[in-house]
Amino acid sequence: MVIELCGLLTWPLERTLSAITVDGREHLEAVMATTGRALLLTAHIGNWELLAAAHRLTGFQLAIVVRPLDSGLLDVLARFWREKTGVELIDKRGATRPVLAALRRGNIVGVLLDQNAARREAVFVPFFGVPASTSRSMAVLSLRTRTPILPVFIRREGWGRHRAIIHPPLPDSGPNAAPRAVIELTMHCTAAIEAAIREAPEQWFWMHDRWRTRPAEQRVTT
């Protein structure tokens, strides 16, 4: 990843794009033709940063929700290579209005959802058989705006080759954002990530404690 991201910093963008194949483009095209906007669900699988470049192969404008990196230098580099691909960057803090604006403009908006979420913004859904604190924001946004969620993951296929796979949109529970509908759609999101990890578990990069935040009934008090 380090070598590839250094290449993304220095090589012409066309060289990076030549190493990426996109499957399932018809799913995104169908959703965009019907609704004019889409939410893309992804995770830290393969070289996920290359998904920002891969959007150039779809013909649609992409905005991504990002959290600033703890290292100032790495954050500057990440911003540089992401902006080089032509994506719009939306800070996770206060992201609601910019995300809604991007959707109104007919953009696609990408979100990584394989991270432990703070209790105040999360619901607990199964992830590899264990309840995982997962942000409910994507499900709420999808249900309230009637925007489909398409899982999109990228996998490494040998040295220097990558395949981005766009899956059909996830089912939802109708035009509402009731707690049960939010939980069900978040479960679908997490199941899609789990399925992608099972196909190439060695390519899942997230190393922090995904299950760090526990349901109230499981917390240990002293």
C-alpha positions in Angstrom: 0.0 0.0 0.0 2.8 2.4 0.9 4.4 1.9 -2.5 1.1 2.2 -4.4 0.2 5.4 -2.5 3.6 6.9 -3.2 2.9 6.1 -6.8 -0.5 7.8 -6.6 1.4 10.9 -5.3 3.9 11.0 -8.1 2.6 9.0 -11.1 0.1 10.3 -13.7 -3.4 9.4 -12.5 -3.9 7.4 -15.7 -1.1 5.0 -14.7 -3.0 4.2 -11.4 -6.3 3.8 -13.2 -4.8 1.4 -15.7 -4.2 -1.0 -12.8 -7.8 -1.0 -11.6 -10.7 -3.0 -13.0 -14.3 -2.2 -12.0 -17.0 -4.9 -12.0 -20.7 -4.3 -11.4 -20.8 -0.9 -12.9 -24.3 -1.6 -14.1 -25.6 -1.6 -10.6 -24.4 1.9 -10.0 -25.6 3.1 -13.4 -29.1 1.7 -12.7 -29.4 3.4 -9.3 -28.1 6.7 -10.7 -30.6 6.5 -13.6 -33.4 5.9 -11.1 -32.6 8.1 -8.2 -29.8 10.4 -9.4 -27.8 9.7 -6.3 -26.2 6.9 -4.3 -24.5 6.0 -1.1 -21.4 3.7 -1.3 -20.6 1.4 1.6 -17.0 0.3 1.9 -14.4 -0.9 4.4 -10.7 -1.1 5.0 -10.2 -4.0 2.6 -7.4 -4.2 -0.1 -6.0 -0.8 -0.9 -9.3 1.1 -0.1 -7.6 4.5 -0.9 -7.6 3.4 -4.6 -11.4 3.5 -4.6 -11.1 7.3 -4.7 -9.3 6.9 -8.0 -11.6 4.1 -9.3 -14.6 6.5 -9.3 -13.0 8.1 -12.4 -13.8 4.9 -14.2 -17.6 5.2 -13.5 -18.3 8.6 -14.9 -19.9 9.9 -11.6 -18.6 12.4 -9.2 -17.6 11.1 -5.7 -17.6 12.6 -2.3 -16.1 10.7 0.6 -16.6 11.2 4.4 -13.2 11.2 6.1 -11.8 11.6 9.6 -8.7 13.7 9.7 -5.6 11.5 10.5 -4.0 11.9 13.9 -0.6 12.6 12.2 -0.6 16.1 10.7 1.9 15.1 8.0 0.0 11.9 7.0 -3.2 13.9 6.9 -1.7 16.4 4.5 -0.4 13.5 2.3 -3.8 11.7 2.4 -5.6 14.9 1.5 -3.3 15.4 -1.4 -3.6 12.0 -3.0 -7.4 12.0 -2.5 -7.9 15.4 -4.0 -5.6 14.4 -6.9 -8.3 11.8 -7.9 -10.9 14.6 -8.1 -13.0 13.5 -5.1 -14.8 15.9 -2.7 -13.6 15.5 0.9 -16.2 15.8 3.7 -15.0 16.0 7.3 -16.8 13.4 9.4 -17.3 16.1 12.0 -20.5 18.0 11.0 -20.8 15.9 7.8 -24.6 15.9 7.6 -25.2 19.1 5.6 -22.3 18.6 3.2 -23.4 15.0 2.5 -27.0 16.2 1.8 -25.7 18.9 -0.5 -23.5 16.4 -2.4 -26.5 14.1 -2.8 -28.7 16.9 -4.0 -26.0 17.7 -6.7 -26.4 14.1 -8.0 -23.1 12.8 -6.5 -22.3 9.5 -5.0 -21.1 9.6 -1.4 -18.7 7.0 0.0 -18.5 5.9 3.7 -16.3 3.4 5.5 -18.3 1.5 8.1 -16.0 -1.1 9.6 -14.9 1.0 12.6 -15.9 1.0 16.3 -18.5 3.8 16.8 -19.0 5.9 19.8 -22.0 4.7 21.8 -24.0 7.9 21.3 -24.0 7.5 17.5 -24.2 3.7 17.3 -26.4 0.7 17.2 -25.2 -2.8 18.1 -25.5 -5.3 15.2 -23.8 -8.7 14.7 -20.3 -8.7 13.2 -18.7 -12.2 12.9 -21.2 -13.3 15.6 -20.4 -10.6 18.1 -22.4 -7.4 18.7 -20.4 -4.5 17.3 -21.0 -0.8 17.9 -21.7 0.5 14.4 -22.6 4.0 13.3 -26.3 4.3 12.4 -25.7 7.5 10.4 -25.6 5.8 7.0 -28.8 3.9 7.5 -30.6 7.0 8.8 -29.4 9.0 5.8 -30.4 6.4 3.4 -33.9 5.9 4.8 -34.6 9.6 5.3 -33.5 10.6 1.8 -34.5 7.4 0.0 -31.0 7.0 -1.3 -29.9 3.4 -2.1 -26.7 2.0 -0.5 -24.4 0.0 -2.7 -21.6 -2.0 -1.2 -18.3 -1.4 -3.0 -15.0 -3.1 -2.1 -11.6 -3.3 -3.8 -9.3 -6.4 -3.7 -5.7 -6.9 -4.7 -5.2 -9.3 -7.5 -1.5 -10.0 -7.7 1.2 -7.3 -7.8 0.0 -4.0 -8.8 -3.5 -5.1 -9.9 -6.8 -4.3 -8.2 -10.4 -5.1 -8.8 -13.2 -2.9 -7.5 -16.6 -4.7 -7.2 -19.9 -2.8 -7.0 -22.7 -4.9 -5.6 -26.4 -4.5 -6.0 -28.1 -2.0 -3.6 -29.0 -3.3 -0.2 -32.6 -3.8 0.8 -34.2 -1.3 3.1 -37.4 -1.2 5.2 -39.4 1.4 3.4 -39.7 5.2 3.6 -39.1 5.6 7.3 -36.2 6.0 9.8 -37.8 4.2 12.7 -35.3 2.6 15.1 -36.1 -1.0 13.9 -35.6 0.0 10.2 -32.3 1.7 11.1 -31.1 -1.4 12.9 -32.1 -3.7 10.1 -30.4 -1.6 7.4 -27.3 -1.3 9.5 -27.3 -5.1 9.9 -27.4 -5.4 6.1 -24.4 -3.0 5.9 -22.4 -5.0 8.4 -23.3 -8.3 6.8 -22.1 -7.0 3.4 -18.7 -6.0 5.0 -18.4 -9.4 6.7 -19.1 -11.2 3.4 -16.4 -9.2 1.7 -13.9 -9.9 4.5 -14.6 -13.6 4.3 -13.7 -13.6 0.6 -10.3 -12.2 1.3 -9.7 -12.1 5.1 -5.9 -11.4 4.7 -6.8 -8.1 2.9 -8.8 -6.6 5.8 -6.6 -4.0 7.3 -8.4 -2.7 10.3 -6.2 -3.5 13.3 -8.0 -1.7 16.2 -10.4 -3.4 18.5 -13.6 -3.4 16.4 -15.6 -4.7 19.4 -14.2 -2.2 21.9 -17.5 -0.5 22.8 -19.8 -3.1 24.5 -23.5 -3.2 25.0 -24.5 -1.7 28.4 -25.5 -5.1 29.8 -22.0 -6.5 28.9 -19.9 -3.7 30.5 -17.9 -4.7 33.6 -18.0 -2.2 36.5 -15.6 -2.1 39.4 
